[in-house]
Amino acid sequence: MYGWIWDHLPGNVAVKALCALALLATVLWLLWFVVFPWAEPLLPFGDVTVDGSTAGA
């Protein structure tokens, strides 16, 4: 997959590297500001059970 992306980017190696970095930054931005905030309420991070018992001790 990465080879296919690299082959389809325009320009020489320097331009391809810059385009690849821009693509990576765009994907990370979308994940951080769009996907993760949307998915956060669906994840069970707030459903923590803590009690005073010591299991197995």
Secondary structure as UniProt FT lines:
FT   HELIX           2..8
FT   HELIX           13..30
FT   HELIX           31..35
FT   HELIX           36..39
FT   HELIX           40..42
FT   HELIX           44..46
FT   TURN            55..56
//
